[in-house]
């Protein structure tokens, strides 16, 4: 077999991935978290540029999702700490390999660091002059749409988003080589973007860059409404629909 079977992926997530992430120092979490925020923001700005120059709405979303996937590829293959992917640490908690306290510390530190990295790229993009013309219009349009979402809709979209993001990480762990990891990451990430789901870390770029381009167009309340709802939804999507269900099937049931 030239890939890890689901049972093996589950054991790897429980015994190595979750435990290893919780053993990182705070400084490691901060630096790697900033990198992950920047990597996701690189994918987000590329998606914005591509979508701004495509007329057909369906093709616009598919192509935007296709190029956005570079962000998670960088996180997984180059190495970084991403809050949404780290929701899989919950498998290690359920298996008794790490504690709730260590998991929450990782989540909080990494979430904040991701925000710093995303804001850095948003600021650099605006300063570069590359967010202008139709690209600036698209950036403001995306930010306004996301900031204007009702809390419940953003929450539900967040669930479905991180269900797919964590499955992308799951498939990357299944692969033994880089081409396999890239392919495993590509399809679920393209699917969540093309579907219009909400990724809390990507939105840390999408909304602030729109606020920087057109001050006063988007409110702070809209930003925090989206980030709160998307973050909570992401936790449910990753920690329950992937981590908990696979823990139950491949760990708990196997011990009976």
Residue frames as qw, qx, qy, qz and C-alpha x, y, z in Angstrom:
[[0.000, 0.888, 0.460, 0.000, 0.00, 0.00, 0.00],
 [0.486, 0.277, 0.005, 0.829, 1.52, 3.33, -1.08],
 [0.196, -0.569, 0.035, -0.798, -0.47, 5.47, 1.36],
 [0.046, -0.063, 0.787, -0.611, -1.43, 5.42, 5.04],
 [0.295, -0.468, -0.785, -0.278, -4.79, 3.76, 5.69],
 [0.341, -0.711, -0.125, -0.602, -7.36, 5.67, 7.81],
 [0.825, -0.519, -0.203, 0.088, -6.50, 3.61, 10.90],
 [0.716, -0.023, -0.082, 0.693, -2.85, 4.58, 10.55],
 [0.100, 0.574, 0.086, 0.808, -3.71, 8.24, 9.98],
 [0.573, -0.719, -0.199, -0.340, -5.79, 8.25, 13.16],
 [0.839, -0.404, -0.133, 0.340, -2.96, 6.79, 15.21],
 [0.541, 0.240, 0.009, 0.806, -0.49, 9.25, 13.73],
 [0.148, -0.687, -0.132, -0.699, -2.74, 12.21, 14.56],
 [0.719, -0.655, -0.169, -0.156, -3.31, 10.93, 18.11],
 [0.858, -0.366, -0.015, 0.362, 0.22, 9.83, 19.01],
 [0.600, 0.022, 0.151, 0.785, 2.41, 12.22, 17.00],
 [0.129, 0.566, 0.298, 0.758, 0.63, 15.24, 15.54],
 [0.430, -0.797, -0.258, -0.338, -1.51, 16.30, 18.51],
 [0.766, -0.545, -0.091, 0.330, 1.07, 15.46, 21.15],
 [0.621, 0.099, 0.119, 0.768, 3.90, 17.09, 19.18],
 [0.041, 0.673, 0.232, 0.701, 2.00, 20.34, 18.70],
 [0.558, -0.790, -0.177, -0.184, 1.21, 20.56, 22.40],
 [0.798, -0.359, -0.023, 0.484, 4.91, 20.13, 23.25],
 [0.437, 0.570, 0.085, 0.690, 5.94, 23.23, 21.29],
 [0.303, -0.327, -0.357, 0.821, 7.14, 26.18, 23.34],
 [0.176, 0.824, 0.392, -0.369, 5.06, 29.36, 23.35],
 [0.018, -0.689, 0.364, 0.626, 7.69, 31.10, 21.23],
 [0.193, -0.047, 0.874, 0.444, 7.62, 28.27, 18.69],
 [0.219, 0.614, 0.755, -0.071, 3.84, 28.50, 18.54],
 [0.091, 0.837, 0.113, -0.528, 4.01, 32.26, 18.00],
 [0.052, -0.531, 0.578, 0.617, 6.61, 32.16, 15.22],
 [0.140, 0.098, 0.925, 0.338, 5.07, 29.17, 13.43],
 [0.190, 0.677, 0.663, -0.257, 1.60, 30.68, 13.93],
 [0.111, 0.758, -0.100, -0.635, 2.64, 33.97, 12.33],
 [0.064, -0.291, 0.782, 0.547, 4.07, 32.02, 9.40],
 [0.187, 0.369, 0.907, 0.086, 0.84, 30.06, 8.98],
 [0.187, 0.781, 0.387, -0.453, -1.24, 33.26, 9.01],
 [0.060, 0.655, -0.400, -0.638, 1.06, 34.70, 6.35],
 [0.147, -0.074, 0.906, 0.391, 0.91, 31.53, 4.23],
 [0.220, 0.578, 0.781, -0.085, -2.89, 31.47, 4.27],
 [0.129, 0.819, 0.116, -0.548, -2.94, 35.19, 3.48],
 [0.074, -0.413, 0.655, 0.628, -0.67, 34.59, 0.47],
 [0.148, 0.266, 0.918, 0.254, -3.25, 32.13, -0.82],
 [0.126, 0.741, 0.571, -0.331, -6.08, 34.55, -0.05],
 [0.067, 0.722, -0.159, -0.670, -4.50, 37.48, -1.90],
 [0.080, -0.187, 0.810, 0.550, -3.78, 35.26, -4.89],
 [0.156, 0.482, 0.862, 0.020, -7.39, 34.07, -4.91],
 [0.113, 0.788, 0.289, -0.532, -8.57, 37.70, -4.83],
 [0.006, 0.555, -0.472, -0.685, -6.38, 38.62, -7.80],
 [0.092, 0.049, 0.914, 0.391, -7.54, 35.66, -9.85],
 [0.126, 0.603, 0.774, -0.144, -11.25, 36.12, -9.06],
 [0.059, 0.719, 0.096, -0.686, -11.06, 39.85, -9.85],
 [0.138, 0.484, -0.551, -0.665, -10.12, 39.06, -13.44],
 [0.016, 0.148, 0.958, 0.246, -12.65, 36.30, -14.16],
 [0.389, -0.108, -0.144, -0.903, -16.13, 37.25, -15.30],
 [0.686, -0.214, -0.605, -0.342, -18.03, 33.96, -14.95],
 [0.514, -0.611, 0.327, -0.506, -19.08, 33.57, -11.26],
 [0.982, -0.156, 0.078, -0.078, -18.76, 29.79, -11.19],
 [0.798, 0.378, -0.189, 0.430, -15.35, 29.71, -12.83],
 [0.007, -0.761, 0.298, -0.576, -14.31, 32.60, -10.59],
 [0.706, -0.548, 0.296, -0.338, -14.98, 30.57, -7.44],
 [0.991, 0.029, 0.046, 0.121, -13.35, 27.37, -8.73],
 [0.623, 0.540, -0.211, 0.525, -10.18, 29.14, -9.88],
 [0.222, -0.751, 0.309, -0.539, -10.05, 31.17, -6.67],
 [0.868, -0.400, 0.227, -0.189, -10.29, 27.95, -4.66],
 [0.924, 0.267, -0.082, 0.260, -7.65, 26.28, -6.79],
 [0.430, 0.590, -0.311, 0.608, -5.02, 28.94, -6.18],
 [0.475, -0.700, 0.226, -0.483, -6.02, 29.50, -2.54],
 [0.975, -0.207, -0.085, 0.001, -4.96, 25.92, -1.78],
 [0.594, 0.490, -0.386, 0.508, -1.30, 27.00, -1.98],
 [0.295, -0.685, 0.326, -0.582, -1.73, 28.43, 1.52],
 [0.865, -0.361, 0.258, -0.234, -2.39, 25.09, 3.22],
 [0.903, 0.312, -0.167, 0.245, 0.25, 23.39, 1.07],
 [0.274, 0.652, -0.408, 0.577, 2.81, 25.81, 2.51],
 [0.565, -0.567, 0.334, -0.498, 1.54, 25.24, 6.06],
 [0.970, -0.138, 0.156, -0.127, 1.65, 21.44, 5.85],
 [0.890, 0.318, -0.068, 0.318, 4.77, 20.90, 3.75],
 [0.318, 0.649, -0.314, 0.616, 6.97, 23.85, 4.75],
 [0.515, -0.286, -0.662, 0.463, 5.83, 23.64, 8.37],
 [0.119, -0.325, 0.130, -0.929, 3.68, 26.09, 10.34],
 [0.010, -0.293, -0.848, 0.442, 0.98, 26.15, 13.03],
 [0.272, -0.240, -0.402, -0.841, -2.55, 26.79, 11.75],
 [0.405, -0.077, 0.539, -0.735, -5.44, 27.12, 14.19],
 [0.796, 0.155, -0.074, -0.580, -7.98, 25.35, 11.99],
 [0.719, 0.273, -0.639, -0.014, -5.77, 22.34, 11.30],
 [0.138, 0.276, -0.766, 0.564, -4.82, 22.23, 14.99],
 [0.694, -0.187, 0.141, -0.680, -8.43, 21.47, 15.87],
 [0.843, 0.119, -0.515, -0.104, -7.35, 17.88, 15.19],
 [0.130, 0.379, -0.731, 0.552, -5.43, 18.00, 18.50],
 [0.667, -0.233, 0.234, -0.668, -8.80, 17.15, 20.06],
 [0.893, 0.101, -0.418, -0.132, -8.20, 13.53, 18.95],
 [0.483, 0.277, -0.656, 0.509, -5.19, 13.37, 21.27],
 [0.317, -0.292, 0.428, -0.795, -7.26, 14.81, 24.12],
 [0.851, -0.075, -0.071, -0.514, -10.00, 12.20, 23.61],
 [0.862, 0.168, -0.468, 0.101, -7.37, 9.46, 23.53],
 [0.703, -0.705, -0.014, 0.092, -5.81, 10.71, 26.77],
 [0.788, 0.188, -0.003, 0.586, -2.47, 11.56, 25.14],
 [0.229, 0.236, -0.133, 0.935, -2.60, 15.28, 26.02],
 [0.069, -0.492, -0.662, 0.561, -4.72, 17.59, 28.16],
 [0.162, 0.846, 0.486, 0.147, -7.50, 20.07, 27.45],
 [0.269, -0.886, 0.021, 0.378, -5.36, 22.83, 28.97],
 [0.436, -0.343, 0.541, 0.632, -2.44, 22.19, 26.62],
 [0.345, 0.466, 0.694, 0.427, -4.79, 22.01, 23.64],
 [0.013, 0.929, 0.369, -0.017, -6.51, 25.30, 24.52],
 [0.361, -0.728, 0.221, 0.540, -3.15, 27.01, 25.07],
 [0.416, -0.024, 0.652, 0.634, -2.09, 25.94, 21.59],
 [0.219, 0.677, 0.645, 0.279, -5.37, 27.06, 20.05],
 [0.115, -0.947, -0.213, 0.213, -5.36, 30.51, 21.68],
 [0.381, -0.623, 0.359, 0.581, -1.68, 31.29, 21.02],
 [0.396, 0.086, 0.709, 0.577, -1.80, 30.01, 17.44],
 [0.183, 0.786, 0.578, 0.119, -5.08, 31.84, 16.67],
 [0.145, -0.930, -0.017, 0.339, -3.58, 35.15, 17.81],
 [0.399, -0.446, 0.549, 0.583, -0.32, 34.49, 15.94],
 [0.403, 0.399, 0.722, 0.396, -2.27, 33.58, 12.79],
 [0.094, 0.926, 0.359, -0.073, -4.05, 36.94, 13.05],
 [0.276, -0.786, 0.263, 0.487, -0.71, 38.77, 13.28],
 [0.432, -0.129, 0.701, 0.553, 0.64, 36.97, 10.21],
 [0.308, 0.633, 0.669, 0.238, -2.54, 37.64, 8.22],
 [0.024, -0.958, -0.174, 0.224, -2.53, 41.35, 9.12],
 [0.399, -0.561, 0.434, 0.581, 1.14, 41.61, 8.15],
 [0.373, 0.158, 0.725, 0.557, 0.44, 40.36, 4.62],
 [0.148, 0.828, 0.538, 0.052, -2.69, 42.52, 4.33],
 [0.179, -0.899, 0.041, 0.398, -0.65, 45.60, 5.24],
 [0.405, -0.363, 0.588, 0.598, 2.22, 44.66, 2.92],
 [0.370, 0.440, 0.726, 0.377, -0.17, 44.07, 0.02],
 [0.073, 0.933, 0.345, -0.065, -1.82, 47.46, 0.48],
 [0.288, -0.800, 0.255, 0.461, 1.58, 49.18, 0.81],
 [0.522, -0.086, 0.661, 0.531, 2.80, 47.44, -2.35],
 [0.315, 0.431, -0.177, -0.827, 0.16, 49.15, -4.47],
 [0.086, 0.033, -0.927, -0.363, -0.94, 45.79, -5.88],
 [0.067, 0.541, 0.812, -0.209, -4.40, 46.03, -4.33],
 [0.119, 0.430, -0.053, -0.893, -5.75, 48.57, -6.77],
 [0.372, 0.152, -0.557, -0.727, -8.31, 48.88, -9.57],
 [0.771, -0.132, -0.418, -0.462, -10.50, 45.82, -10.06],
 [0.597, -0.003, -0.725, 0.342, -8.45, 43.92, -7.46],
 [0.013, -0.056, 0.480, -0.876, -9.21, 46.57, -4.84],
 [0.596, -0.094, -0.138, -0.785, -12.89, 46.46, -5.81],
 [0.774, -0.068, -0.612, -0.147, -12.91, 42.68, -5.42],
 [0.389, 0.052, -0.691, 0.607, -11.10, 42.86, -2.08],
 [0.255, -0.062, 0.314, -0.912, -13.68, 45.32, -0.71],
 [0.707, -0.058, -0.350, -0.611, -16.56, 43.25, -2.13],
 [0.681, -0.040, -0.721, 0.124, -15.30, 40.05, -0.46],
 [0.203, 0.032, -0.604, 0.770, -14.69, 41.85, 2.84],
 [0.415, -0.086, 0.084, -0.902, -18.12, 43.50, 2.83],
 [0.752, -0.085, -0.508, -0.413, -19.89, 40.23, 2.08],
 [0.615, -0.051, -0.718, 0.322, -18.09, 38.36, 4.84],
 [0.084, 0.023, -0.486, 0.870, -18.47, 41.14, 7.43],
 [0.484, -0.062, -0.039, -0.872, -22.16, 41.39, 6.62],
 [0.528, -0.096, -0.823, -0.184, -22.98, 37.71, 7.12],
 [0.682, -0.555, 0.022, -0.476, -25.46, 36.93, 9.92],
 [0.314, -0.566, 0.725, -0.235, -23.76, 35.15, 12.84],
 [0.816, 0.009, 0.534, -0.221, -25.61, 31.85, 12.33],
 [0.804, 0.593, -0.024, -0.045, -24.80, 31.65, 8.62],
 [0.242, 0.763, -0.573, 0.176, -21.11, 32.36, 9.22],
 [0.532, -0.407, 0.686, -0.285, -21.11, 29.73, 12.01],
 [0.883, 0.214, 0.386, -0.158, -22.65, 27.02, 9.81],
 [0.662, 0.716, -0.210, 0.065, -20.36, 27.87, 6.90],
 [0.086, -0.732, 0.641, -0.217, -17.46, 27.67, 9.34],
 [0.778, -0.178, 0.571, -0.192, -18.46, 24.13, 10.32],
 [0.877, 0.437, 0.200, 0.008, -18.45, 22.90, 6.73],
 [0.338, 0.856, -0.376, 0.110, -15.23, 24.79, 5.96],
 [0.178, -0.643, 0.720, -0.192, -13.10, 23.20, 8.65],
 [0.888, 0.042, 0.432, -0.153, -14.64, 19.80, 8.10],
 [0.796, 0.593, 0.001, 0.123, -13.00, 20.00, 4.66],
 [0.132, 0.843, -0.471, 0.225, -9.80, 21.71, 5.86],
 [0.541, -0.482, 0.661, -0.194, -9.14, 19.01, 8.46],
 [0.910, 0.239, 0.337, -0.026, -9.91, 16.36, 5.84],
 [0.548, 0.787, -0.247, 0.136, -7.29, 18.03, 3.64],
 [0.180, -0.699, 0.650, -0.238, -4.77, 17.67, 6.49],
 [0.816, -0.118, 0.528, -0.204, -5.97, 14.08, 7.00],
 [0.861, 0.498, 0.102, 0.036, -5.35, 13.27, 3.31],
 [0.274, 0.831, -0.449, 0.182, -1.94, 14.96, 3.43],
 [0.467, -0.516, 0.686, -0.213, -0.96, 12.65, 6.30],
 [0.911, 0.175, 0.345, -0.144, -2.17, 9.71, 4.19],
 [0.706, 0.684, -0.159, 0.094, 0.39, 10.49, 1.48],
 [0.835, -0.336, 0.098, 0.424, 4.02, 9.41, 1.68],
 [0.527, 0.079, 0.249, 0.809, 5.40, 11.94, -0.82],
 [0.001, 0.383, 0.099, -0.919, 5.03, 15.64, -1.60],
 [0.258, -0.042, -0.577, -0.774, 3.01, 15.22, -4.85],
 [0.365, -0.406, -0.835, -0.072, 0.56, 13.04, -2.92],
 [0.214, -0.487, -0.502, 0.682, 0.29, 15.60, -0.14],
 [0.077, 0.206, -0.195, -0.956, -0.31, 18.40, -2.65],
 [0.345, -0.195, -0.716, -0.575, -3.09, 16.45, -4.36],
 [0.359, -0.443, -0.791, 0.221, -4.64, 15.49, -1.03],
 [0.128, -0.447, -0.313, 0.828, -4.73, 19.12, 0.07],
 [0.028, 0.042, -0.411, -0.910, -5.86, 20.58, -3.25],
 [0.252, -0.375, -0.754, -0.476, -9.32, 19.08, -3.73],
 [0.329, -0.644, -0.647, 0.243, -10.87, 19.70, -0.27],
 [0.218, -0.474, -0.112, 0.846, -9.48, 23.25, -0.12],
 [0.065, -0.047, -0.523, -0.849, -10.69, 24.08, -3.62],
 [0.276, -0.486, -0.795, -0.235, -14.08, 22.65, -2.64],
 [0.282, -0.635, -0.531, 0.485, -14.50, 24.77, 0.50],
 [0.101, -0.370, 0.100, 0.918, -13.55, 28.03, -1.24],
 [0.145, -0.113, -0.664, -0.725, -15.68, 27.33, -4.32],
 [0.292, -0.523, -0.799, -0.044, -18.59, 26.45, -2.01],
 [0.126, -0.695, -0.052, -0.706, -18.41, 29.79, -0.20],
 [0.731, -0.514, -0.415, 0.168, -17.60, 28.44, 3.27],
 [0.130, -0.932, 0.154, -0.302, -15.99, 30.53, 6.03],
 [0.813, 0.009, -0.337, 0.474, -12.39, 30.01, 7.17],
 [0.392, -0.889, -0.157, 0.178, -11.56, 32.11, 10.23],
 [0.562, -0.463, 0.265, 0.632, -7.86, 32.51, 9.42],
 [0.377, 0.349, 0.518, 0.684, -8.40, 33.35, 5.75],
 [0.081, -0.865, -0.425, -0.254, -10.94, 35.95, 6.88],
 [0.497, -0.717, -0.029, 0.488, -8.22, 37.54, 9.02],
 [0.342, -0.139, 0.428, 0.825, -6.79, 38.62, 5.66],
 [0.122, 0.505, 0.686, 0.510, -9.92, 39.03, 3.54],
 [0.187, -0.873, -0.449, -0.014, -11.77, 41.41, 5.87],
 [0.411, -0.712, 0.017, 0.569, -8.88, 43.59, 7.15],
 [0.388, -0.035, 0.469, 0.793, -7.47, 44.15, 3.64],
 [0.040, 0.667, 0.590, 0.453, -10.87, 45.46, 2.57],
 [0.348, -0.865, -0.289, 0.217, -10.94, 47.71, 5.63],
 [0.477, -0.467, 0.218, 0.712, -7.47, 49.06, 4.74],
 [0.302, 0.245, 0.577, 0.718, -8.35, 49.66, 1.10],
 [0.192, -0.565, -0.375, -0.709, -11.61, 51.47, 1.84],
 [0.160, -0.080, -0.669, 0.721, -11.66, 52.78, 5.44],
 [0.360, 0.138, 0.291, -0.876, -15.14, 53.19, 6.88],
 [0.588, 0.090, -0.555, -0.582, -16.77, 50.73, 4.45],
 [0.748, -0.183, -0.638, -0.012, -16.55, 47.79, 6.86],
 [0.446, -0.751, 0.194, -0.447, -17.03, 48.05, 10.61],
 [0.030, 0.420, -0.845, 0.331, -15.00, 46.49, 13.41],
 [0.654, -0.018, 0.529, -0.541, -18.24, 44.91, 14.61],
 [0.850, 0.401, -0.133, -0.315, -18.62, 43.17, 11.25],
 [0.411, 0.546, -0.717, 0.139, -15.05, 41.87, 11.44],
 [0.161, -0.287, 0.821, -0.467, -15.47, 40.45, 14.94],
 [0.780, 0.123, 0.276, -0.547, -18.92, 39.03, 14.23],
 [0.814, 0.432, -0.346, -0.177, -17.48, 37.03, 11.36],
 [0.321, 0.491, -0.761, 0.277, -14.29, 35.93, 13.12],
 [0.425, -0.221, 0.677, -0.559, -16.18, 34.82, 16.23],
 [0.846, 0.207, 0.189, -0.453, -18.80, 32.88, 14.30],
 [0.734, 0.513, -0.439, -0.074, -16.33, 31.36, 11.83],
 [0.089, 0.495, -0.791, 0.348, -13.90, 30.38, 14.61],
 [0.583, -0.101, 0.624, -0.510, -16.61, 28.60, 16.63],
 [0.867, 0.363, 0.020, -0.340, -17.90, 26.90, 13.49],
 [0.509, 0.593, -0.622, 0.052, -14.38, 25.86, 12.52],
 [0.217, -0.379, 0.806, -0.399, -13.91, 24.24, 15.93],
 [0.771, 0.119, 0.443, -0.441, -17.11, 22.22, 15.53],
 [0.786, 0.536, -0.209, -0.226, -16.20, 21.20, 11.98],
 [0.439, 0.567, -0.675, 0.175, -12.66, 20.11, 12.83],
 [0.164, -0.348, 0.782, -0.490, -12.87, 18.94, 16.44],
 [0.679, 0.082, 0.545, -0.484, -16.19, 17.11, 16.14],
 [0.825, 0.460, 0.039, -0.326, -16.84, 16.07, 12.55],
 [0.649, 0.540, -0.527, 0.097, -13.26, 14.94, 11.92],
 [0.084, 0.469, -0.757, 0.447, -11.37, 14.47, 15.21],
 [0.555, -0.152, 0.583, -0.574, -14.18, 13.08, 17.36],
 [0.886, 0.248, 0.033, -0.390, -15.81, 10.85, 14.74],
 [0.693, 0.473, -0.539, 0.076, -12.53, 9.33, 13.56],
 [0.095, -0.430, 0.754, -0.488, -11.38, 8.91, 17.16],
 [0.733, -0.045, 0.410, -0.541, -14.60, 7.01, 17.89],
 [0.899, 0.352, -0.119, -0.231, -14.33, 4.76, 14.84],
 [0.725, 0.480, -0.444, 0.216, -10.59, 4.05, 14.76],
 [0.146, 0.432, -0.673, 0.583, -9.56, 4.34, 18.41],
 [0.510, -0.205, 0.491, -0.676, -12.40, 3.88, 20.87],
 [0.901, 0.131, -0.029, -0.413, -14.20, 1.12, 18.93],
 [0.693, 0.415, -0.580, 0.107, -10.95, -0.75, 18.34],
 [0.013, 0.402, -0.729, 0.554, -10.31, -0.92, 22.10],
 [0.750, -0.167, 0.210, -0.604, -13.59, -2.69, 22.85]]
